[in-house]
Amino acid sequence: MAEGARLEAIAGPLETIAAMGDTYAALDDALDAVALPRLRAIAQLRAQGWSYDRIAAATDLSKGRVAQLARAARERDLL
């Protein structure tokens, strides 16, 4: 909420657009950091031999989402 108020208070449209870009970049970084523990957990389960189906059933994630997360873990060399 405070960030929204700060962005609303910016005077010019170009400055607002620039500030929004910075805000979204910071959010992306924060989301990336928050996602890392889940990727590590998926990687650990896969390393223990868990199938996508088993992980999906145990976590209430879809099998497709588990596959996406496993792929992301591989891309980060976690698997």
PDB file with SEQRES, HELIX, SHEET and CRYST1 records, atoms N, CA, C and O in Angstrom:
SEQRES   1 A   79  MET ALA GLU GLY ALA ARG LEU GLU ALA ILE ALA GLY PRO          
SEQRES   2 A   79  LEU GLU THR ILE ALA ALA MET GLY ASP THR TYR ALA ALA          
SEQRES   3 A   79  LEU ASP ASP ALA LEU ASP ALA VAL ALA LEU PRO ARG LEU          
SEQRES   4 A   79  ARG ALA ILE ALA GLN LEU ARG ALA GLN GLY TRP SER TYR          
SEQRES   5 A   79  ASP ARG ILE ALA ALA ALA THR ASP LEU SER LYS GLY ARG          
SEQRES   6 A   79  VAL ALA GLN LEU ALA ARG ALA ALA ARG GLU ARG ASP LEU          
SEQRES   7 A   79  LEU                                                          
HELIX    1 AA1 ALA A    2  GLU A    8  1                                   7    
HELIX    2 AA2 PRO A   13  ALA A   47  1                                  35    
HELIX    3 AA3 TYR A   52  THR A   59  1                                   8    
HELIX    4 AA4 LYS A   63  GLU A   75  1                                  13    
CRYST1    1.000    1.000    1.000  90.00  90.00  90.00 P 1           1          
ATOM      1  N   MET A   1       0.809  -1.194   0.000  1.00  0.00           N  
ATOM      2  CA  MET A   1       0.000   0.000   0.000  1.00  0.00           C  
ATOM      3  C   MET A   1       0.855   1.261   0.000  1.00  0.00           C  
ATOM      4  O   MET A   1       0.578   2.199  -0.747  1.00  0.00           O  
ATOM      5  N   ALA A   2       1.879   1.288   0.824  1.00  0.00           N  
ATOM      6  CA  ALA A   2       2.736   2.469   0.887  1.00  0.00           C  
ATOM      7  C   ALA A   2       3.427   2.704  -0.444  1.00  0.00           C  
ATOM      8  O   ALA A   2       3.593   3.849  -0.865  1.00  0.00           O  
ATOM      9  N   GLU A   3       3.830   1.629  -1.111  1.00  0.00           N  
ATOM     10  CA  GLU A   3       4.495   1.769  -2.406  1.00  0.00           C  
ATOM     11  C   GLU A   3       3.538   2.344  -3.436  1.00  0.00           C  
ATOM     12  O   GLU A   3       3.932   3.170  -4.259  1.00  0.00           O  
ATOM     13  N   GLY A   4       2.295   1.915  -3.396  1.00  0.00           N  
ATOM     14  CA  GLY A   4       1.290   2.462  -4.307  1.00  0.00           C  
ATOM     15  C   GLY A   4       1.091   3.947  -4.085  1.00  0.00           C  
ATOM     16  O   GLY A   4       0.994   4.710  -5.046  1.00  0.00           O  
ATOM     17  N   ALA A   5       1.029   4.365  -2.838  1.00  0.00           N  
ATOM     18  CA  ALA A   5       0.873   5.788  -2.526  1.00  0.00           C  
ATOM     19  C   ALA A   5       2.091   6.572  -2.989  1.00  0.00           C  
ATOM     20  O   ALA A   5       1.960   7.684  -3.500  1.00  0.00           O  
ATOM     21  N   ARG A   6       3.273   5.997  -2.813  1.00  0.00           N  
ATOM     22  CA  ARG A   6       4.489   6.672  -3.264  1.00  0.00           C  
ATOM     23  C   ARG A   6       4.472   6.853  -4.776  1.00  0.00           C  
ATOM     24  O   ARG A   6       4.828   7.916  -5.284  1.00  0.00           O  
ATOM     25  N   LEU A   7       4.060   5.819  -5.486  1.00  0.00           N  
ATOM     26  CA  LEU A   7       4.019   5.904  -6.944  1.00  0.00           C  
ATOM     27  C   LEU A   7       2.962   6.894  -7.413  1.00  0.00           C  
ATOM     28  O   LEU A   7       3.176   7.613  -8.389  1.00  0.00           O  
ATOM     29  N   GLU A   8       1.828   6.937  -6.732  1.00  0.00           N  
ATOM     30  CA  GLU A   8       0.773   7.898  -7.080  1.00  0.00           C  
ATOM     31  C   GLU A   8       1.236   9.339  -6.878  1.00  0.00           C  
ATOM     32  O   GLU A   8       0.764  10.244  -7.567  1.00  0.00           O  
ATOM     33  N   ALA A   9       2.148   9.555  -5.947  1.00  0.00           N  
ATOM     34  CA  ALA A   9       2.604  10.911  -5.631  1.00  0.00           C  
ATOM     35  C   ALA A   9       3.662  11.433  -6.594  1.00  0.00           C  
ATOM     36  O   ALA A   9       4.025  12.607  -6.523  1.00  0.00           O  
ATOM     37  N   ILE A  10       4.158  10.600  -7.482  1.00  0.00           N  
ATOM     38  CA  ILE A  10       5.179  11.041  -8.431  1.00  0.00           C  
ATOM     39  C   ILE A  10       4.542  12.009  -9.414  1.00  0.00           C  
ATOM     40  O   ILE A  10       3.455  11.761  -9.935  1.00  0.00           O  
ATOM     41  N   ALA A  11       5.232  13.116  -9.660  1.00  0.00           N  
ATOM     42  CA  ALA A  11       4.645  14.233 -10.403  1.00  0.00           C  
ATOM     43  C   ALA A  11       4.420  13.961 -11.886  1.00  0.00           C  
ATOM     44  O   ALA A  11       3.317  14.194 -12.381  1.00  0.00           O  
ATOM     45  N   GLY A  12       5.403  13.487 -12.595  1.00  0.00           N  
ATOM     46  CA  GLY A  12       5.281  13.401 -14.047  1.00  0.00           C  
ATOM     47  C   GLY A  12       5.084  11.990 -14.554  1.00  0.00           C  
ATOM     48  O   GLY A  12       5.472  11.027 -13.891  1.00  0.00           O  
ATOM     49  N   PRO A  13       4.479  11.859 -15.737  1.00  0.00           N  
ATOM     50  CA  PRO A  13       4.230  10.535 -16.290  1.00  0.00           C  
ATOM     51  C   PRO A  13       5.511   9.765 -16.619  1.00  0.00           C  
ATOM     52  O   PRO A  13       5.563   8.552 -16.416  1.00  0.00           O  
ATOM     53  N   LEU A  14       6.534  10.437 -17.117  1.00  0.00           N  
ATOM     54  CA  LEU A  14       7.787   9.745 -17.426  1.00  0.00           C  
ATOM     55  C   LEU A  14       8.467   9.246 -16.163  1.00  0.00           C  
ATOM     56  O   LEU A  14       9.028   8.151 -16.131  1.00  0.00           O  
ATOM     57  N   GLU A  15       8.407  10.066 -15.128  1.00  0.00           N  
ATOM     58  CA  GLU A  15       8.986   9.664 -13.851  1.00  0.00           C  
ATOM     59  C   GLU A  15       8.213   8.490 -13.244  1.00  0.00           C  
ATOM     60  O   GLU A  15       8.796   7.587 -12.645  1.00  0.00           O  
ATOM     61  N   THR A  16       6.882   8.525 -13.413  1.00  0.00           N  
ATOM     62  CA  THR A  16       6.045   7.429 -12.918  1.00  0.00           C  
ATOM     63  C   THR A  16       6.397   6.125 -13.625  1.00  0.00           C  
ATOM     64  O   THR A  16       6.543   5.083 -12.986  1.00  0.00           O  
ATOM     65  N   ILE A  17       6.532   6.191 -14.948  1.00  0.00           N  
ATOM     66  CA  ILE A  17       6.869   4.995 -15.720  1.00  0.00           C  
ATOM     67  C   ILE A  17       8.224   4.444 -15.297  1.00  0.00           C  
ATOM     68  O   ILE A  17       8.379   3.235 -15.127  1.00  0.00           O  
ATOM     69  N   ALA A  18       9.203   5.322 -15.128  1.00  0.00           N  
ATOM     70  CA  ALA A  18      10.532   4.885 -14.695  1.00  0.00           C  
ATOM     71  C   ALA A  18      10.473   4.256 -13.305  1.00  0.00           C  
ATOM     72  O   ALA A  18      11.094   3.222 -13.059  1.00  0.00           O  
ATOM     73  N   ALA A  19       9.726   4.881 -12.403  1.00  0.00           N  
ATOM     74  CA  ALA A  19       9.605   4.351 -11.044  1.00  0.00           C  
ATOM     75  C   ALA A  19       8.895   3.002 -11.047  1.00  0.00           C  
ATOM     76  O   ALA A  19       9.245   2.114 -10.269  1.00  0.00           O  
ATOM     77  N   MET A  20       7.906   2.844 -11.911  1.00  0.00           N  
ATOM     78  CA  MET A  20       7.202   1.562 -12.004  1.00  0.00           C  
ATOM     79  C   MET A  20       8.148   0.463 -12.479  1.00  0.00           C  
ATOM     80  O   MET A  20       8.108  -0.660 -11.976  1.00  0.00           O  
ATOM     81  N   GLY A  21       8.990   0.791 -13.441  1.00  0.00           N  
ATOM     82  CA  GLY A  21       9.972  -0.189 -13.913  1.00  0.00           C  
ATOM     83  C   GLY A  21      10.879  -0.649 -12.789  1.00  0.00           C  
ATOM     84  O   GLY A  21      11.159  -1.839 -12.646  1.00  0.00           O  
ATOM     85  N   ASP A  22      11.336   0.304 -11.993  1.00  0.00           N  
ATOM     86  CA  ASP A  22      12.189  -0.035 -10.846  1.00  0.00           C  
ATOM     87  C   ASP A  22      11.432  -0.891  -9.826  1.00  0.00           C  
ATOM     88  O   ASP A  22      11.978  -1.842  -9.265  1.00  0.00           O  
ATOM     89  N   THR A  23      10.173  -0.535  -9.600  1.00  0.00           N  
ATOM     90  CA  THR A  23       9.351  -1.280  -8.640  1.00  0.00           C  
ATOM     91  C   THR A  23       9.135  -2.712  -9.105  1.00  0.00           C  
ATOM     92  O   THR A  23       9.275  -3.651  -8.321  1.00  0.00           O  
ATOM     93  N   TYR A  24       8.791  -2.882 -10.386  1.00  0.00           N  
ATOM     94  CA  TYR A  24       8.586  -4.236 -10.913  1.00  0.00           C  
ATOM     95  C   TYR A  24       9.876  -5.056 -10.878  1.00  0.00           C  
ATOM     96  O   TYR A  24       9.838  -6.253 -10.592  1.00  0.00           O  
ATOM     97  N   ALA A  25      10.999  -4.433 -11.160  1.00  0.00           N  
ATOM     98  CA  ALA A  25      12.278  -5.148 -11.100  1.00  0.00           C  
ATOM     99  C   ALA A  25      12.556  -5.620  -9.675  1.00  0.00           C  
ATOM    100  O   ALA A  25      13.015  -6.743  -9.467  1.00  0.00           O  
ATOM    101  N   ALA A  26      12.276  -4.761  -8.700  1.00  0.00           N  
ATOM    102  CA  ALA A  26      12.478  -5.137  -7.299  1.00  0.00           C  
ATOM    103  C   ALA A  26      11.535  -6.273  -6.898  1.00  0.00           C  
ATOM    104  O   ALA A  26      11.930  -7.185  -6.170  1.00  0.00           O  
ATOM    105  N   LEU A  27      10.290  -6.216  -7.373  1.00  0.00           N  
ATOM    106  CA  LEU A  27       9.338  -7.293  -7.083  1.00  0.00           C  
ATOM    107  C   LEU A  27       9.789  -8.610  -7.705  1.00  0.00           C  
ATOM    108  O   LEU A  27       9.694  -9.664  -7.077  1.00  0.00           O  
ATOM    109  N   ASP A  28      10.278  -8.546  -8.936  1.00  0.00           N  
ATOM    110  CA  ASP A  28      10.786  -9.757  -9.588  1.00  0.00           C  
ATOM    111  C   ASP A  28      11.924 -10.374  -8.787  1.00  0.00           C  
ATOM    112  O   ASP A  28      11.973 -11.590  -8.604  1.00  0.00           O  
ATOM    113  N   ASP A  29      12.834  -9.535  -8.313  1.00  0.00           N  
ATOM    114  CA  ASP A  29      13.954 -10.032  -7.504  1.00  0.00           C  
ATOM    115  C   ASP A  29      13.456 -10.675  -6.210  1.00  0.00           C  
ATOM    116  O   ASP A  29      13.941 -11.732  -5.806  1.00  0.00           O  
ATOM    117  N   ALA A  30      12.482 -10.026  -5.566  1.00  0.00           N  
ATOM    118  CA  ALA A  30      11.945 -10.557  -4.313  1.00  0.00           C  
ATOM    119  C   ALA A  30      11.223 -11.882  -4.547  1.00  0.00           C  
ATOM    120  O   ALA A  30      11.390 -12.822  -3.769  1.00  0.00           O  
ATOM    121  N   LEU A  31      10.426 -11.965  -5.606  1.00  0.00           N  
ATOM    122  CA  LEU A  31       9.722 -13.209  -5.920  1.00  0.00           C  
ATOM    123  C   LEU A  31      10.702 -14.326  -6.251  1.00  0.00           C  
ATOM    124  O   LEU A  31      10.492 -15.480  -5.877  1.00  0.00           O  
ATOM    125  N   ASP A  32      11.762 -13.979  -6.946  1.00  0.00           N  
ATOM    126  CA  ASP A  32      12.786 -14.959  -7.291  1.00  0.00           C  
ATOM    127  C   ASP A  32      13.417 -15.542  -6.024  1.00  0.00           C  
ATOM    128  O   ASP A  32      13.626 -16.751  -5.928  1.00  0.00           O  
ATOM    129  N   ALA A  33      13.714 -14.684  -5.065  1.00  0.00           N  
ATOM    130  CA  ALA A  33      14.319 -15.138  -3.808  1.00  0.00           C  
ATOM    131  C   ALA A  33      13.354 -16.011  -3.013  1.00  0.00           C  
ATOM    132  O   ALA A  33      13.767 -16.994  -2.397  1.00  0.00           O  
ATOM    133  N   VAL A  34      12.072 -15.657  -3.024  1.00  0.00           N  
ATOM    134  CA  VAL A  34      11.071 -16.422  -2.289  1.00  0.00           C  
ATOM    135  C   VAL A  34      10.845 -17.788  -2.940  1.00  0.00           C  
ATOM    136  O   VAL A  34      10.548 -18.760  -2.246  1.00  0.00           O  
ATOM    137  N   ALA A  35      10.980 -17.871  -4.257  1.00  0.00           N  
ATOM    138  CA  ALA A  35      10.735 -19.121  -4.984  1.00  0.00           C  
ATOM    139  C   ALA A  35      11.859 -20.137  -4.805  1.00  0.00           C  
ATOM    140  O   ALA A  35      11.632 -21.337  -4.960  1.00  0.00           O  
ATOM    141  N   LEU A  36      13.042 -19.688  -4.488  1.00  0.00           N  
ATOM    142  CA  LEU A  36      14.205 -20.572  -4.426  1.00  0.00           C  
ATOM    143  C   LEU A  36      14.048 -21.747  -3.455  1.00  0.00           C  
ATOM    144  O   LEU A  36      14.409 -22.865  -3.822  1.00  0.00           O  
ATOM    145  N   PRO A  37      13.533 -21.555  -2.245  1.00  0.00           N  
ATOM    146  CA  PRO A  37      13.375 -22.711  -1.348  1.00  0.00           C  
ATOM    147  C   PRO A  37      12.461 -23.800  -1.929  1.00  0.00           C  
ATOM    148  O   PRO A  37      12.709 -24.990  -1.734  1.00  0.00           O  
ATOM    149  N   ARG A  38      11.408 -23.389  -2.638  1.00  0.00           N  
ATOM    150  CA  ARG A  38      10.517 -24.388  -3.241  1.00  0.00           C  
ATOM    151  C   ARG A  38      11.236 -25.148  -4.348  1.00  0.00           C  
ATOM    152  O   ARG A  38      11.071 -26.360  -4.483  1.00  0.00           O  
ATOM    153  N   LEU A  39      12.034 -24.434  -5.140  1.00  0.00           N  
ATOM    154  CA  LEU A  39      12.793 -25.109  -6.192  1.00  0.00           C  
ATOM    155  C   LEU A  39      13.782 -26.103  -5.594  1.00  0.00           C  
ATOM    156  O   LEU A  39      13.961 -27.201  -6.120  1.00  0.00           O  
ATOM    157  N   ARG A  40      14.417 -25.716  -4.502  1.00  0.00           N  
ATOM    158  CA  ARG A  40      15.346 -26.632  -3.826  1.00  0.00           C  
ATOM    159  C   ARG A  40      14.612 -27.868  -3.301  1.00  0.00           C  
ATOM    160  O   ARG A  40      15.116 -28.987  -3.392  1.00  0.00           O  
ATOM    161  N   ALA A  41      13.423 -27.651  -2.756  1.00  0.00           N  
ATOM    162  CA  ALA A  41      12.641 -28.773  -2.231  1.00  0.00           C  
ATOM    163  C   ALA A  41      12.234 -29.725  -3.352  1.00  0.00           C  
ATOM    164  O   ALA A  41      12.312 -30.943  -3.193  1.00  0.00           O  
ATOM    165  N   ILE A  42      11.803 -29.175  -4.478  1.00  0.00           N  
ATOM    166  CA  ILE A  42      11.457 -30.014  -5.636  1.00  0.00           C  
ATOM    167  C   ILE A  42      12.693 -30.794  -6.077  1.00  0.00           C  
ATOM    168  O   ILE A  42      12.609 -31.989  -6.360  1.00  0.00           O  
ATOM    169  N   ALA A  43      13.833 -30.118  -6.135  1.00  0.00           N  
ATOM    170  CA  ALA A  43      15.078 -30.773  -6.546  1.00  0.00           C  
ATOM    171  C   ALA A  43      15.434 -31.910  -5.587  1.00  0.00           C  
ATOM    172  O   ALA A  43      15.863 -32.978  -6.025  1.00  0.00           O  
ATOM    173  N   GLN A  44      15.259 -31.688  -4.293  1.00  0.00           N  
ATOM    174  CA  GLN A  44      15.561 -32.734  -3.307  1.00  0.00           C  
ATOM    175  C   GLN A  44      14.659 -33.950  -3.501  1.00  0.00           C  
ATOM    176  O   GLN A  44      15.122 -35.090  -3.472  1.00  0.00           O  
ATOM    177  N   LEU A  45      13.376 -33.696  -3.697  1.00  0.00           N  
ATOM    178  CA  LEU A  45      12.451 -34.810  -3.890  1.00  0.00           C  
ATOM    179  C   LEU A  45      12.766 -35.578  -5.168  1.00  0.00           C  
ATOM    180  O   LEU A  45      12.728 -36.809  -5.178  1.00  0.00           O  
ATOM    181  N   ARG A  46      13.073 -34.863  -6.242  1.00  0.00           N  
ATOM    182  CA  ARG A  46      13.425 -35.529  -7.502  1.00  0.00           C  
ATOM    183  C   ARG A  46      14.707 -36.353  -7.325  1.00  0.00           C  
ATOM    184  O   ARG A  46      14.815 -37.463  -7.846  1.00  0.00           O  
ATOM    185  N   ALA A  47      15.677 -35.798  -6.583  1.00  0.00           N  
ATOM    186  CA  ALA A  47      16.933 -36.520  -6.338  1.00  0.00           C  
ATOM    187  C   ALA A  47      16.696 -37.786  -5.513  1.00  0.00           C  
ATOM    188  O   ALA A  47      17.456 -38.749  -5.612  1.00  0.00           O  
ATOM    189  N   GLN A  48      15.644 -37.776  -4.705  1.00  0.00           N  
ATOM    190  CA  GLN A  48      15.283 -38.952  -3.908  1.00  0.00           C  
ATOM    191  C   GLN A  48      14.446 -39.945  -4.712  1.00  0.00           C  
ATOM    192  O   GLN A  48      14.030 -40.982  -4.196  1.00  0.00           O  
ATOM    193  N   GLY A  49      14.205 -39.617  -5.973  1.00  0.00           N  
ATOM    194  CA  GLY A  49      13.480 -40.540  -6.837  1.00  0.00           C  
ATOM    195  C   GLY A  49      11.983 -40.320  -6.931  1.00  0.00           C  
ATOM    196  O   GLY A  49      11.274 -41.130  -7.527  1.00  0.00           O  
ATOM    197  N   TRP A  50      11.497 -39.238  -6.354  1.00  0.00           N  
ATOM    198  CA  TRP A  50      10.067 -38.971  -6.422  1.00  0.00           C  
ATOM    199  C   TRP A  50       9.674 -38.629  -7.854  1.00  0.00           C  
ATOM    200  O   TRP A  50      10.388 -37.905  -8.547  1.00  0.00           O  
ATOM    201  N   SER A  51       8.542 -39.151  -8.286  1.00  0.00           N  
ATOM    202  CA  SER A  51       8.010 -38.832  -9.614  1.00  0.00           C  
ATOM    203  C   SER A  51       7.238 -37.514  -9.557  1.00  0.00           C  
ATOM    204  O   SER A  51       6.889 -37.025  -8.482  1.00  0.00           O  
ATOM    205  N   TYR A  52       6.983 -36.956 -10.731  1.00  0.00           N  
ATOM    206  CA  TYR A  52       6.150 -35.752 -10.796  1.00  0.00           C  
ATOM    207  C   TYR A  52       4.778 -36.030 -10.187  1.00  0.00           C  
ATOM    208  O   TYR A  52       4.241 -35.206  -9.447  1.00  0.00           O  
ATOM    209  N   ASP A  53       4.217 -37.197 -10.502  1.00  0.00           N  
ATOM    210  CA  ASP A  53       2.897 -37.550  -9.967  1.00  0.00           C  
ATOM    211  C   ASP A  53       2.901 -37.597  -8.445  1.00  0.00           C  
ATOM    212  O   ASP A  53       1.983 -37.089  -7.801  1.00  0.00           O  
ATOM    213  N   ARG A  54       3.929 -38.204  -7.874  1.00  0.00           N  
ATOM    214  CA  ARG A  54       3.998 -38.329  -6.412  1.00  0.00           C  
ATOM    215  C   ARG A  54       4.143 -36.958  -5.759  1.00  0.00           C  
ATOM    216  O   ARG A  54       3.490 -36.674  -4.754  1.00  0.00           O  
ATOM    217  N   ILE A  55       4.997 -36.110  -6.326  1.00  0.00           N  
ATOM    218  CA  ILE A  55       5.166 -34.756  -5.777  1.00  0.00           C  
ATOM    219  C   ILE A  55       3.859 -33.990  -5.888  1.00  0.00           C  
ATOM    220  O   ILE A  55       3.456 -33.301  -4.951  1.00  0.00           O  
ATOM    221  N   ALA A  56       3.199 -34.107  -7.028  1.00  0.00           N  
ATOM    222  CA  ALA A  56       1.933 -33.401  -7.236  1.00  0.00           C  
ATOM    223  C   ALA A  56       0.890 -33.835  -6.206  1.00  0.00           C  
ATOM    224  O   ALA A  56       0.205 -32.998  -5.620  1.00  0.00           O  
ATOM    225  N   ALA A  57       0.776 -35.130  -5.992  1.00  0.00           N  
ATOM    226  CA  ALA A  57      -0.205 -35.642  -5.031  1.00  0.00           C  
ATOM    227  C   ALA A  57       0.107 -35.183  -3.609  1.00  0.00           C  
ATOM    228  O   ALA A  57      -0.806 -34.894  -2.836  1.00  0.00           O  
ATOM    229  N   ALA A  58       1.373 -35.118  -3.269  1.00  0.00           N  
ATOM    230  CA  ALA A  58       1.774 -34.754  -1.905  1.00  0.00           C  
ATOM    231  C   ALA A  58       1.698 -33.258  -1.638  1.00  0.00           C  
ATOM    232  O   ALA A  58       1.630 -32.838  -0.483  1.00  0.00           O  
ATOM    233  N   THR A  59       1.709 -32.449  -2.696  1.00  0.00           N  
ATOM    234  CA  THR A  59       1.789 -30.995  -2.511  1.00  0.00           C  
ATOM    235  C   THR A  59       0.572 -30.227  -3.007  1.00  0.00           C  
ATOM    236  O   THR A  59       0.501 -29.010  -2.835  1.00  0.00           O  
ATOM    237  N   ASP A  60      -0.379 -30.910  -3.613  1.00  0.00           N  
ATOM    238  CA  ASP A  60      -1.548 -30.263  -4.223  1.00  0.00           C  
ATOM    239  C   ASP A  60      -1.181 -29.348  -5.384  1.00  0.00           C  
ATOM    240  O   ASP A  60      -1.962 -28.473  -5.758  1.00  0.00           O  
ATOM    241  N   LEU A  61       0.002 -29.544  -5.954  1.00  0.00           N  
ATOM    242  CA  LEU A  61       0.365 -28.872  -7.198  1.00  0.00           C  
ATOM    243  C   LEU A  61      -0.056 -29.775  -8.349  1.00  0.00           C  
ATOM    244  O   LEU A  61      -0.169 -30.989  -8.183  1.00  0.00           O  
ATOM    245  N   SER A  62      -0.287 -29.182  -9.515  1.00  0.00           N  
ATOM    246  CA  SER A  62      -0.578 -30.016 -10.675  1.00  0.00           C  
ATOM    247  C   SER A  62       0.720 -30.668 -11.154  1.00  0.00           C  
ATOM    248  O   SER A  62       1.815 -30.173 -10.886  1.00  0.00           O  
ATOM    249  N   LYS A  63       0.580 -31.769 -11.856  1.00  0.00           N  
ATOM    250  CA  LYS A  63       1.757 -32.441 -12.404  1.00  0.00           C  
ATOM    251  C   LYS A  63       2.502 -31.505 -13.351  1.00  0.00           C  
ATOM    252  O   LYS A  63       3.732 -31.497 -13.377  1.00  0.00           O  
ATOM    253  N   GLY A  64       1.762 -30.717 -14.126  1.00  0.00           N  
ATOM    254  CA  GLY A  64       2.388 -29.758 -15.033  1.00  0.00           C  
ATOM    255  C   GLY A  64       3.199 -28.714 -14.292  1.00  0.00           C  
ATOM    256  O   GLY A  64       4.286 -28.334 -14.728  1.00  0.00           O  
ATOM    257  N   ARG A  65       2.661 -28.246 -13.155  1.00  0.00           N  
ATOM    258  CA  ARG A  65       3.385 -27.245 -12.370  1.00  0.00           C  
ATOM    259  C   ARG A  65       4.640 -27.855 -11.758  1.00  0.00           C  
ATOM    260  O   ARG A  65       5.686 -27.209 -11.707  1.00  0.00           O  
ATOM    261  N   VAL A  66       4.539 -29.086 -11.299  1.00  0.00           N  
ATOM    262  CA  VAL A  66       5.716 -29.775 -10.761  1.00  0.00           C  
ATOM    263  C   VAL A  66       6.782 -29.885 -11.843  1.00  0.00           C  
ATOM    264  O   VAL A  66       7.965 -29.669 -11.576  1.00  0.00           O  
ATOM    265  N   ALA A  67       6.370 -30.221 -13.061  1.00  0.00           N  
ATOM    266  CA  ALA A  67       7.322 -30.321 -14.170  1.00  0.00           C  
ATOM    267  C   ALA A  67       7.981 -28.973 -14.445  1.00  0.00           C  
ATOM    268  O   ALA A  67       9.186 -28.907 -14.689  1.00  0.00           O  
ATOM    269  N   GLN A  68       7.189 -27.894 -14.404  1.00  0.00           N  
ATOM    270  CA  GLN A  68       7.751 -26.549 -14.602  1.00  0.00           C  
ATOM    271  C   GLN A  68       8.778 -26.226 -13.528  1.00  0.00           C  
ATOM    272  O   GLN A  68       9.857 -25.710 -13.823  1.00  0.00           O  
ATOM    273  N   LEU A  69       8.441 -26.528 -12.293  1.00  0.00           N  
ATOM    274  CA  LEU A  69       9.353 -26.239 -11.186  1.00  0.00           C  
ATOM    275  C   LEU A  69      10.617 -27.087 -11.275  1.00  0.00           C  
ATOM    276  O   LEU A  69      11.712 -26.599 -10.997  1.00  0.00           O  
ATOM    277  N   ALA A  70      10.473 -28.341 -11.658  1.00  0.00           N  
ATOM    278  CA  ALA A  70      11.647 -29.201 -11.821  1.00  0.00           C  
ATOM    279  C   ALA A  70      12.540 -28.669 -12.934  1.00  0.00           C  
ATOM    280  O   ALA A  70      13.765 -28.686 -12.814  1.00  0.00           O  
ATOM    281  N   ARG A  71      11.931 -28.201 -14.012  1.00  0.00           N  
ATOM    282  CA  ARG A  71      12.701 -27.618 -15.113  1.00  0.00           C  
ATOM    283  C   ARG A  71      13.435 -26.358 -14.642  1.00  0.00           C  
ATOM    284  O   ARG A  71      14.601 -26.151 -14.979  1.00  0.00           O  
ATOM    285  N   ALA A  72      12.744 -25.519 -13.862  1.00  0.00           N  
ATOM    286  CA  ALA A  72      13.379 -24.314 -13.325  1.00  0.00           C  
ATOM    287  C   ALA A  72      14.530 -24.681 -12.392  1.00  0.00           C  
ATOM    288  O   ALA A  72      15.564 -24.013 -12.388  1.00  0.00           O  
ATOM    289  N   ALA A  73      14.356 -25.733 -11.609  1.00  0.00           N  
ATOM    290  CA  ALA A  73      15.427 -26.188 -10.715  1.00  0.00           C  
ATOM    291  C   ALA A  73      16.635 -26.653 -11.522  1.00  0.00           C  
ATOM    292  O   ALA A  73      17.777 -26.365 -11.167  1.00  0.00           O  
ATOM    293  N   ARG A  74      16.371 -27.375 -12.615  1.00  0.00           N  
ATOM    294  CA  ARG A  74      17.480 -27.815 -13.486  1.00  0.00           C  
ATOM    295  C   ARG A  74      18.195 -26.618 -14.102  1.00  0.00           C  
ATOM    296  O   ARG A  74      19.423 -26.594 -14.171  1.00  0.00           O  
ATOM    297  N   GLU A  75      17.433 -25.631 -14.547  1.00  0.00           N  
ATOM    298  CA  GLU A  75      18.028 -24.440 -15.166  1.00  0.00           C  
ATOM    299  C   GLU A  75      18.920 -23.685 -14.191  1.00  0.00           C  
ATOM    300  O   GLU A  75      19.854 -22.999 -14.605  1.00  0.00           O  
ATOM    301  N   ARG A  76      18.639 -23.807 -12.912  1.00  0.00           N  
ATOM    302  CA  ARG A  76      19.453 -23.156 -11.877  1.00  0.00           C  
ATOM    303  C   ARG A  76      20.505 -24.101 -11.309  1.00  0.00           C  
ATOM    304  O   ARG A  76      21.155 -23.795 -10.309  1.00  0.00           O  
ATOM    305  N   ASP A  77      20.663 -25.236 -11.949  1.00  0.00           N  
ATOM    306  CA  ASP A  77      21.627 -26.250 -11.503  1.00  0.00           C  
ATOM    307  C   ASP A  77      21.360 -26.738 -10.086  1.00  0.00           C  
ATOM    308  O   ASP A  77      22.293 -27.050  -9.346  1.00  0.00           O  
ATOM    309  N   LEU A  78      20.098 -26.803  -9.712  1.00  0.00           N  
ATOM    310  CA  LEU A  78      19.725 -27.349  -8.411  1.00  0.00           C  
ATOM    311  C   LEU A  78      19.482 -28.846  -8.501  1.00  0.00           C  
ATOM    312  O   LEU A  78      19.495 -29.545  -7.488  1.00  0.00           O  
ATOM    313  N   LEU A  79      19.262 -29.333  -9.700  1.00  0.00           N  
ATOM    314  CA  LEU A  79      19.021 -30.765  -9.939  1.00  0.00           C  
ATOM    315  C   LEU A  79      20.207 -31.375 -10.635  1.00  0.00           C  
ATOM    316  O   LEU A  79      20.204 -32.571 -10.925  1.00  0.00           O  
TER     317      LEU A  79                                                      
END                                                                             
